[in-house]
Amino acid sequence: MCCEDDGVLGLPPAVIEMVARYRRMRDERGFGWGEEALPEFFRWARFSRLGPVFDELAATGDWAGAVRAAVGDVVPAGLVLVSIDADGALSARLGPPRPGIAGGAVQVDVVIDSGLDRDVAVTVAGEDVAVPTGGAGLCTLDLDADAPPIAVACGAERLDVDGAVVATPAATLRLTCPDGARWSVLDATGGAWFAGGVPRKWDADDRPFFHTDPGTVTMAVPAGPLHVTAARGLEFERQEFAPEPAPGQTVELDYRPARRFAPAADGWYGADLHVHLNYSGDHVVHPVDAARMQRGEGLHLMHLTAGNFGGSLVYDRELLESTAGADLWARDRMVARAGLEYRNDLLGHVHGLGLAGVPEVLHTGHEGSEHPWDWPPNSVACGQMRALGAVTTYAHPVYSPLTQPGDLFSPHRTVEARELVADAALGVVDAIELVSCFDDRGALVLYHHLLSCGLRLAATAGTDTFLSFAHGPAPASNPPGWGRVYAQLGGARLSAAAFADAIRAGRTVVTNGPWLTLDVDGHGPGTVLDRRPGQRLTVRVQTVGSGVQRLVLYGPDGELAATAGDELHHEVVLGEAGSWLAAAAHGDDDPHTLGAPVFAHTTPVYVDVGGRRVARAESARWCLDVLDGFQSLVTEHGRFDPQRRARQLGDLVAVLDRARQVYRAVER
């Protein structure tokens, strides 16, 4: 299969039918595509105030209260608040109207706030919305200038809401970028406008965006003040425009992105190893859409992972089965591969880049699926993917800052990388997502403890972006490549195989914004040095890009040196024990970093002293505590076949016991 300017050619029939089937499912069943166990926050994914809702929810734990707080006392533009009082009467408050043009849809959120002491069904513009007792519901509408009043009904009560959209004369934008780009177009009220024929998306900060192919695209917009932003991934500067087209006028905007940095000039190529093409949601995404997004982000390698959600349906399975071992496309420094995210929500998720075939089991532990038990252990899945030629990586490893090992275990099904601590010790996993959709601070704590036990895992990045989601939750609807792993290919041509080899060798740097380099006596990430006690190592760390507040050199004793500048020089005097040295960049918010604090980190340079690896007893004890807590967790909450419980649980305990031997040897 290859990617041409006019689309993706040579699609296998199974993939064509897959896309058609997904469209039928979406049209018949709506956003969830029939997922029975869709979490509540996914049903609110299209809400324009979702970010503030999550912030309030984290503080209070009250979903309905969080929605009310996010709406606030002054209703924002594009939102209708329908209230149901204790007697069932309906009333509405509106924000300022969105400008609408004929044939051009603009999003309006209708939030239902119920004061009833019972669950209720509310009909909004013909769509039924379930609202729990004293809770809130949401209906998101796409309206244009000719839209009739919004009809709301609850029982015998009726309410027509007018004024959410105001008719506005149309104008035209012509957007040009020679390489493809990501565009965001907002009207004066913050309403989003999109080019035709492309998926409409919003990022983690509720900024709308769409991608265009190289060349020029024409789109209709309301006349009046607009705010337009053009971007092209991490390596290029953003550009902002403020056109104010008159009715009927055409305005041309030309984006020629300036480079922030150019790692590929030195052999470093960037990848997003964890992207879902289709995963329920608003859109059914064709591979040509994914290729446009990849090109528009300037992303060298994109790994489209098949995976189930909560049941037996493995999204994009046909894509993997039809193309395993082959590129989806490879052209103009842009390669894509289909892969697998093996999912168990108690043990952790693992993905494999470079699969030459399809593993026998694709997921475990999901009730109602053909593999409902938390068995076999993830180590078996890692072994199977490796046998098929893949690099194995634990995804989104930690959900919290991980101040103590027990933070990994509550609540008990949070898709964190619990078995990683065992599988890393057994040598069946190659890498860890150090930049992901979860908490990079917690991932760093886990990673550093594993490194300090003499284990050698590459740092990688996977965003878990859902290309088929228009809105979050959180960064799920971000553009692919908002976090990246860069691999040094050592002069090899860009390919999935070369990238996998670089990961195995640890020649990687991860980032969600700035470019970061590490040099230890002339050597880069992944190098293994053998030195003697008392020898000195010269270390140089540099960063390019915005948003970095601290550069840090880490080792098994924590921070070895730090600076607020963009370059760090340090000399390390070796003791009797082995060591490792890794660079990191930390920051806060930055326009190039979407929905996460600025962060970058290298795989270490490993320093053996007298032929011996680093072995820190305190980190070994930390890992042993994780294994003990993990065993208690799976004993209490694991799903095992009642007829085979002792054997299935015993298989996992055997994996943990083998890992304990490794850490106890380090502890001594």
NUVEXFI-677698 format. One line per 8 residues: number of its first residue (from 1); for each residue x, y, z of C-alpha. Coordinates in nm, 2 decimals, padded with zeros to 4 digits. Layout:
N
NUM	X Y Z  ...
This chain:
668
1	00.00 00.00 00.00  00.14 00.35 -00.08  00.03 00.70 -00.02  -00.01 00.93 -00.32  -00.11 01.29 -00.33  -00.46 01.19 -00.43  -00.50 00.94 -00.15  -00.41 00.60 -00.03
9	-00.39 00.35 -00.32  -00.41 -00.03 -00.32  -00.63 -00.07 -00.01  -00.70 -00.44 00.05  -01.07 -00.52 00.02  -01.10 -00.62 00.38  -00.99 -00.26 00.48  -01.24 -00.10 00.24
17	-01.52 -00.32 00.39  -01.39 -00.24 00.75  -01.43 00.14 00.68  -01.78 00.09 00.53  -01.89 -00.13 00.83  -01.77 00.13 01.08  -01.97 00.40 00.90  -02.28 00.18 00.92
25	-02.21 00.13 01.29  -02.16 00.49 01.36  -02.47 00.59 01.16  -02.69 00.33 01.33  -02.56 00.34 01.69  -02.41 00.69 01.73  -02.09 00.80 01.90  -02.02 00.48 02.09
33	-02.06 00.25 01.79  -02.23 00.00 02.02  -01.98 00.00 02.30  -02.19 -00.10 02.60  -01.94 00.00 02.87  -01.86 00.34 02.74  -01.75 00.56 03.03  -01.96 00.86 03.12
41	-01.69 01.11 03.04  -01.66 00.97 02.69  -02.03 01.06 02.63  -01.94 01.42 02.72  -01.64 01.42 02.49  -01.80 01.68 02.25  -01.87 01.93 02.53  -01.68 02.25 02.46
49	-01.62 02.31 02.84  -01.48 01.96 02.90  -01.14 02.08 03.02  -01.29 02.30 03.30  -01.53 02.01 03.39  -01.23 01.77 03.44  -01.05 02.04 03.66  -01.36 02.08 03.88
57	-01.43 01.71 03.89  -01.07 01.64 04.01  -01.14 01.88 04.30  -01.49 01.77 04.40  -01.57 01.43 04.25  -01.92 01.55 04.16  -01.98 01.52 03.79  -02.31 01.72 03.78
65	-02.16 01.99 04.00  -01.85 02.01 03.78  -02.06 02.06 03.47  -02.25 02.34 03.65  -01.93 02.51 03.76  -01.78 02.48 03.41  -02.09 02.66 03.26  -02.07 02.93 03.53
73	-02.30 03.21 03.61  -02.25 03.38 03.27  -02.33 03.14 02.99  -02.06 03.14 02.72  -02.12 03.17 02.35  -02.22 02.85 02.18  -02.39 02.71 02.49  -02.76 02.67 02.59
81	-02.83 02.59 02.95  -03.18 02.42 02.99  -03.29 02.39 03.35  -03.56 02.15 03.48  -03.69 02.27 03.82  -03.83 02.04 04.09  -04.17 02.06 03.93  -04.05 01.96 03.59
89	-04.08 02.31 03.43  -03.83 02.40 03.16  -03.63 02.72 03.12  -03.33 02.82 02.92  -03.04 03.07 02.93  -02.82 03.13 02.63  -02.47 03.27 02.56  -02.41 03.52 02.28
97	-02.52 03.37 01.95  -02.27 03.21 01.72  -02.25 03.36 01.36  -02.39 03.11 01.11  -02.38 03.10 00.73  -02.60 02.90 00.50  -02.47 02.55 00.47  -02.20 02.61 00.72
105	-02.25 02.42 01.05  -02.14 02.57 01.39  -02.14 02.37 01.71  -02.38 02.46 01.99  -02.39 02.27 02.32  -02.72 02.21 02.49  -02.66 02.13 02.86  -02.96 02.00 03.06
113	-02.94 02.07 03.44  -03.20 01.86 03.62  -03.35 01.95 03.96  -03.58 01.64 03.96  -03.56 01.36 04.21  -03.57 01.09 03.94  -03.40 01.00 03.62  -03.55 01.16 03.32
121	-03.53 01.15 02.94  -03.52 01.48 02.76  -03.56 01.52 02.39  -03.34 01.79 02.22  -03.39 01.86 01.85  -03.53 01.51 01.81  -03.24 01.34 02.01  -03.31 01.16 02.34
129	-03.08 01.26 02.62  -03.07 01.06 02.95  -03.04 01.28 03.25  -02.98 01.12 03.59  -03.14 01.23 03.92  -03.03 01.58 04.00  -02.77 01.55 03.73  -02.67 01.69 03.39
137	-02.70 01.58 03.03  -02.56 01.70 02.70  -02.67 01.73 02.34  -02.43 01.88 02.09  -02.59 02.02 01.78  -02.44 02.14 01.45  -02.65 02.44 01.34  -02.64 02.68 01.05
145	-02.80 03.01 00.97  -03.13 02.85 00.86  -03.16 02.63 01.17  -03.51 02.64 01.33  -03.55 02.70 01.71  -03.41 02.42 01.92  -03.71 02.21 02.04  -03.68 02.07 02.39
153	-03.93 01.83 02.55  -03.94 01.66 02.89  -04.26 01.47 02.96  -04.55 01.71 02.89  -04.33 02.02 02.91  -04.22 02.19 02.58  -03.97 02.47 02.52  -03.85 02.62 02.19
161	-03.50 02.79 02.22  -03.42 03.05 01.96  -03.11 03.28 01.92  -02.83 03.03 01.95  -02.72 03.12 01.60  -02.74 03.45 01.41  -02.74 03.46 01.03  -02.43 03.62 00.90
169	-02.30 03.70 00.54  -02.04 03.46 00.41  -01.68 03.52 00.30  -01.40 03.29 00.18  -01.06 03.19 00.30  -00.79 03.05 00.08  -00.54 02.87 00.30  -00.20 02.77 00.15
177	00.09 02.57 00.28  00.33 02.39 00.04  00.39 02.10 00.29  00.05 02.04 00.45  -00.05 02.19 00.78  -00.28 02.20 01.08  -00.52 02.50 01.08  -00.75 02.65 01.34
185	-01.01 02.91 01.23  -01.22 03.09 01.49  -01.49 03.36 01.46  -01.52 03.65 01.70  -01.73 03.44 01.94  -01.49 03.15 01.95  -01.69 02.94 01.71  -01.50 02.69 01.50
193	-01.49 02.68 01.12  -01.35 02.40 00.90  -01.26 02.31 00.55  -01.48 02.06 00.38  -01.40 01.69 00.35  -01.17 01.66 00.65  -01.23 01.54 01.00  -01.32 01.82 01.24
201	-01.12 01.80 01.56  -01.06 01.98 01.89  -00.74 01.94 02.10  -00.70 01.91 02.47  -00.73 02.28 02.52  -01.05 02.29 02.31  -00.88 02.45 02.02  -01.04 02.34 01.69
209	-00.82 02.22 01.41  -00.82 02.04 01.08  -00.54 01.92 00.85  -00.48 02.01 00.48  -00.27 01.85 00.21  00.01 02.04 00.04  -00.13 02.33 -00.17  -00.43 02.55 -00.13
217	-00.78 02.48 00.02  -01.08 02.71 00.00  -01.34 02.74 00.28  -01.65 02.94 00.36  -01.64 03.15 00.68  -01.87 03.42 00.83  -01.77 03.77 00.73  -01.61 03.97 01.01
225	-01.31 03.93 01.25  -01.14 03.59 01.25  -00.85 03.44 01.43  -00.65 03.18 01.23  -00.36 02.98 01.35  -00.14 02.76 01.13  00.10 02.49 01.27  00.30 02.19 01.16
233	00.39 01.98 01.45  00.68 02.02 01.70  00.96 02.11 01.45  00.80 02.42 01.31  00.69 02.76 01.43  00.32 02.85 01.45  00.18 03.15 01.27  -00.12 03.35 01.36
241	-00.34 03.56 01.13  -00.62 03.81 01.20  -00.82 03.85 00.88  -01.14 04.04 00.87  -01.31 03.96 00.54  -01.60 04.16 00.42  -01.92 03.99 00.29  -01.84 03.81 -00.03
249	-01.46 03.88 00.00  -01.19 03.62 -00.05  -00.88 03.65 00.18  -00.56 03.45 00.11  -00.34 03.33 00.39  00.00 03.17 00.31  00.18 02.97 00.57  00.55 02.91 00.52
257	00.65 02.75 00.84  00.99 02.84 00.99  01.19 02.56 01.15  01.24 02.55 01.53  01.49 02.26 01.49  01.58 01.99 01.24  01.68 01.66 01.41  01.66 01.46 01.08
265	01.95 01.66 00.95  02.16 01.47 01.21  01.98 01.13 01.16  01.71 01.17 01.43  01.36 01.08 01.31  01.04 01.13 01.51  00.75 00.89 01.56  00.43 00.85 01.75
273	00.41 00.48 01.84  00.06 00.48 01.97  -00.22 00.61 01.75  -00.57 00.47 01.69  -00.71 00.52 01.35  -01.07 00.42 01.45  -01.19 00.38 01.81  -01.56 00.47 01.80
281	-01.63 00.85 01.82  -01.76 01.11 01.58  -01.56 01.02 01.27  -01.49 00.71 01.07  -01.13 00.77 00.96  -01.00 00.65 00.63  -00.63 00.58 00.60  -00.60 00.88 00.36
289	-00.72 01.10 00.65  -00.45 00.96 00.87  -00.19 01.02 00.60  -00.30 01.38 00.57  -00.28 01.43 00.94  00.07 01.27 00.95  00.20 01.49 00.67  00.04 01.80 00.82
297	00.23 01.74 01.15  00.56 01.67 00.98  00.57 01.33 01.15  00.82 01.08 01.01  00.67 00.75 01.15  00.32 00.68 01.26  00.22 00.35 01.43  -00.16 00.28 01.39
305	-00.24 00.04 01.66  -00.54 -00.20 01.64  -00.71 -00.25 01.98  -01.03 -00.33 02.15  -01.21 -00.08 02.37  -01.42 -00.27 02.62  -01.54 -00.58 02.44  -01.45 -00.82 02.16
313	-01.45 -00.57 01.87  -01.08 -00.50 01.79  -01.09 -00.17 01.59  -00.87 -00.17 01.28  -00.80 -00.54 01.31  -00.85 -00.59 00.94  -00.59 -00.32 00.87  -00.34 -00.51 01.08
321	-00.43 -00.85 00.93  -00.41 -00.73 00.57  -00.08 -00.54 00.60  00.12 -00.70 00.88  00.49 -00.68 00.79  00.44 -00.41 00.52  00.43 -00.03 00.52  00.09 00.13 00.48
329	00.27 00.41 00.30  00.64 00.52 00.27  00.71 00.84 00.08  00.87 01.17 00.14  01.02 01.09 00.48  00.68 00.96 00.59  00.62 00.60 00.69  00.32 00.44 00.86
337	00.27 00.09 00.99  -00.03 -00.10 01.14  00.04 -00.26 01.48  -00.13 -00.39 01.79  -00.21 -00.25 02.13  -00.26 -00.56 02.35  -00.49 -00.44 02.63  -00.55 -00.57 02.98
345	-00.69 -00.31 03.21  -00.55 -00.47 03.52  -00.20 -00.58 03.41  -00.13 -00.30 03.16  -00.13 -00.23 02.79  00.16 -00.32 02.55  00.20 -00.23 02.19  00.43 -00.39 01.93
353	00.59 -00.20 01.64  00.71 -00.41 01.34  00.47 -00.71 01.37  00.53 -00.95 01.08  00.20 -01.13 01.17  -00.09 -01.12 01.40  -00.06 -01.26 01.75  -00.31 -01.54 01.86
361	-00.46 -01.34 02.14  -00.52 -00.96 02.10  -00.66 -00.86 02.45  -00.76 -01.01 02.78  -00.96 -00.93 03.09  -01.26 -00.76 02.93  -01.60 -00.89 03.05  -01.82 -01.02 02.77
369	-01.53 -01.07 02.53  -01.39 -01.41 02.41  -01.10 -01.36 02.65  -01.26 -01.23 02.97  -00.99 -01.36 03.21  -00.67 -01.17 03.32  -00.48 -01.46 03.18  -00.23 -01.53 03.03
377	00.02 -01.29 03.19  00.13 -01.00 02.97  00.47 -01.15 02.95  00.32 -01.41 02.72  00.18 -01.14 02.49  00.52 -00.96 02.49  00.69 -01.29 02.40  00.45 -01.35 02.11
385	00.49 -01.00 01.97  00.87 -01.03 01.99  00.85 -01.37 01.82  00.67 -01.19 01.53  00.96 -00.93 01.51  00.80 -00.65 01.71  00.95 -00.40 01.96  00.74 -00.42 02.27
393	00.65 -00.10 02.47  00.43 -00.06 02.78  00.19 00.22 02.71  00.07 00.52 02.93  00.24 00.36 03.23  00.13 00.58 03.53  -00.18 00.78 03.59  -00.05 00.98 03.89
401	00.28 01.14 04.01  00.36 00.81 04.18  00.48 00.94 04.51  00.46 00.58 04.65  00.43 00.24 04.50  00.07 00.19 04.62  -00.04 00.47 04.39  -00.03 00.22 04.10
409	-00.31 00.01 04.25  -00.61 00.23 04.32  -00.86 00.22 04.15  -00.77 -00.13 04.04  -00.85 -00.11 03.67  -00.68 00.21 03.54  -00.48 00.05 03.25  -00.15 00.14 03.42
417	00.16 -00.06 03.35  00.16 -00.28 03.66  00.32 -00.59 03.50  00.60 -00.38 03.35  00.80 -00.40 03.67  00.80 -00.78 03.63  00.84 -00.79 03.25  01.13 -00.55 03.25
425	01.31 -00.77 03.49  01.24 -01.08 03.27  01.37 -00.90 02.96  01.06 -00.94 02.75  00.98 -00.57 02.71  01.20 -00.32 02.52  01.06 00.02 02.61  00.84 00.24 02.82
433	00.62 00.53 02.70  00.78 00.81 02.90  00.57 01.07 02.71  00.21 00.96 02.69  -00.15 01.07 02.76  -00.10 01.00 03.13  00.13 01.15 03.40  00.49 01.19 03.27
441	00.61 01.27 03.62  00.49 00.93 03.75  00.64 00.76 03.44  00.97 00.92 03.52  00.97 00.79 03.88  00.90 00.43 03.76  01.16 00.46 03.47  01.43 00.58 03.70
449	01.38 00.30 03.95  01.40 00.04 03.68  01.72 00.20 03.54  01.87 00.20 03.88  01.82 -00.18 03.90  02.05 -00.22 03.60  01.76 -00.27 03.35  01.79 -00.11 03.01
457	01.47 00.01 02.86  01.44 00.27 02.59  01.24 00.58 02.65  00.96 00.61 02.38  00.65 00.82 02.32  00.29 00.73 02.23  00.01 00.97 02.25  -00.29 00.73 02.24
465	-00.45 00.97 02.01  -00.79 00.87 01.88  -00.81 01.00 01.52  -01.18 00.92 01.51  -01.27 01.14 01.81  -01.36 01.51 01.74  -01.32 01.60 02.11  -01.12 01.46 02.41
473	-01.14 01.34 02.68  -00.81 01.51 02.77  -00.56 01.47 02.49  -00.74 01.18 02.32  -00.84 01.40 02.02  -00.50 01.59 01.99  -00.32 01.57 01.66  -00.10 01.27 01.62
481	00.27 01.33 01.71  00.19 01.59 01.98  00.44 01.37 02.18  00.72 01.20 01.99  01.01 00.96 02.03  01.31 01.05 01.81  01.54 00.77 01.71  01.89 00.80 01.58
489	01.89 00.57 01.27  02.27 00.58 01.23  02.26 00.66 00.86  02.00 00.40 00.78  01.70 00.50 00.56  01.39 00.58 00.75  01.19 00.26 00.79  00.99 00.08 01.06
497	01.27 -00.18 01.08  01.54 00.08 01.13  01.33 00.26 01.39  01.28 -00.06 01.58  01.65 -00.14 01.58  01.72 00.21 01.72  01.47 00.15 02.00  01.63 -00.18 02.09
505	01.97 00.00 02.10  01.82 00.28 02.32  01.92 00.55 02.07  01.61 00.76 02.16  01.49 01.10 02.29  01.13 01.17 02.38  00.96 01.51 02.38  00.63 01.69 02.37
513	00.79 02.02 02.26  01.16 02.11 02.28  01.45 01.93 02.12  01.70 01.78 02.37  02.05 01.64 02.32  02.28 01.45 02.56  02.66 01.40 02.51  02.87 01.20 02.75
521	03.23 01.19 02.65  03.12 01.21 02.29  02.86 00.94 02.32  02.48 00.97 02.29  02.17 00.79 02.44  02.18 00.41 02.45  02.56 00.39 02.46  02.72 00.15 02.71
529	03.05 00.28 02.85  03.29 00.07 03.06  03.50 00.28 03.30  03.70 00.25 03.61  03.64 00.40 03.95  03.76 00.76 03.98  03.74 00.83 03.61  03.57 01.15 03.50
537	03.30 01.19 03.24  03.23 01.52 03.06  02.85 01.58 03.01  02.69 01.83 02.78  02.31 01.88 02.76  02.14 02.12 02.52  01.78 02.22 02.44  01.63 02.41 02.15
545	01.28 02.53 02.15  01.04 02.72 02.38  00.89 02.65 02.72  01.18 02.49 02.90  01.23 02.62 03.25  01.49 02.37 03.38  01.75 02.14 03.22  01.84 01.85 03.45
553	02.10 01.58 03.44  01.96 01.27 03.62  02.14 00.96 03.75  02.07 00.69 04.01  02.11 00.94 04.29  01.85 01.17 04.14  01.94 01.52 04.01  02.31 01.55 03.95
561	02.30 01.90 03.80  02.04 02.15 03.68  02.01 02.49 03.51  01.75 02.74 03.40  01.95 02.80 03.08  01.94 02.61 02.75  02.28 02.44 02.80  02.42 02.24 03.09
569	02.78 02.13 03.14  02.88 01.89 03.42  03.16 01.66 03.51  03.08 01.33 03.67  03.34 01.15 03.89  03.27 00.78 03.90  03.26 00.59 04.22  03.28 00.21 04.28
577	02.93 00.14 04.15  02.79 00.15 03.80  02.57 00.44 03.69  02.35 00.58 03.42  02.31 00.94 03.30  02.00 01.09 03.13  01.90 01.44 03.04  01.56 01.60 03.08
585	01.39 01.93 03.01  01.10 02.04 03.23  00.86 02.34 03.18  00.50 02.46 03.21  00.26 02.56 02.93  00.38 02.64 02.58  00.19 02.70 02.25  00.37 02.41 02.09
593	00.28 02.16 02.37  -00.08 02.04 02.37  -00.25 01.96 02.70  00.06 01.87 02.91  00.35 02.04 03.08  00.66 02.08 02.86  00.88 01.77 02.90  01.16 01.59 02.72
601	01.39 01.31 02.83  01.66 01.10 02.68  01.73 00.73 02.71  02.04 00.71 02.93  02.41 00.66 02.86  02.48 00.36 03.07  02.81 00.35 03.26  02.94 00.02 03.38
609	03.22 00.04 03.63  03.46 -00.25 03.63  03.22 -00.44 03.40  02.93 -00.41 03.65  02.60 -00.24 03.59  02.43 00.00 03.83  02.25 -00.18 04.12  02.08 00.04 04.38
617	01.93 -00.15 04.67  01.67 00.12 04.74  01.53 00.10 04.39  01.52 -00.28 04.41  01.32 -00.26 04.73  01.09 -00.01 04.56  01.03 -00.26 04.27  00.98 -00.55 04.52
625	00.71 -00.34 04.69  00.54 -00.29 04.36  00.55 -00.66 04.29  00.40 -00.74 04.63  00.12 -00.48 04.59  00.06 -00.61 04.24  00.02 -00.97 04.36  -00.23 -00.86 04.63
633	-00.42 -00.66 04.36  -00.46 -00.94 04.12  -00.54 -01.19 04.40  -00.83 -00.97 04.51  -00.95 -00.82 04.18  -00.82 -01.04 03.91  -01.07 -01.21 03.68  -00.99 -01.58 03.65
641	-01.18 -01.88 03.52  -01.34 -02.02 03.83  -01.26 -02.37 03.71  -00.89 -02.28 03.66  -00.83 -02.00 03.90  -00.55 -02.16 04.09  -00.36 -02.24 03.77  -00.42 -01.90 03.60
649	-00.33 -01.69 03.91  -00.04 -01.92 03.97  00.10 -01.85 03.62  00.10 -01.48 03.70  00.25 -01.53 04.05  00.53 -01.74 03.88  00.62 -01.44 03.66  00.63 -01.22 03.97
657	00.85 -01.47 04.16  01.10 -01.48 03.87  01.11 -01.10 03.87  01.16 -01.10 04.25  01.48 -01.31 04.20  01.62 -01.04 03.98  01.54 -00.76 04.22  01.67 -00.95 04.52
665	02.00 -01.00 04.35  02.02 -00.63 04.30  01.92 -00.56 04.66  02.21 -00.77 04.78
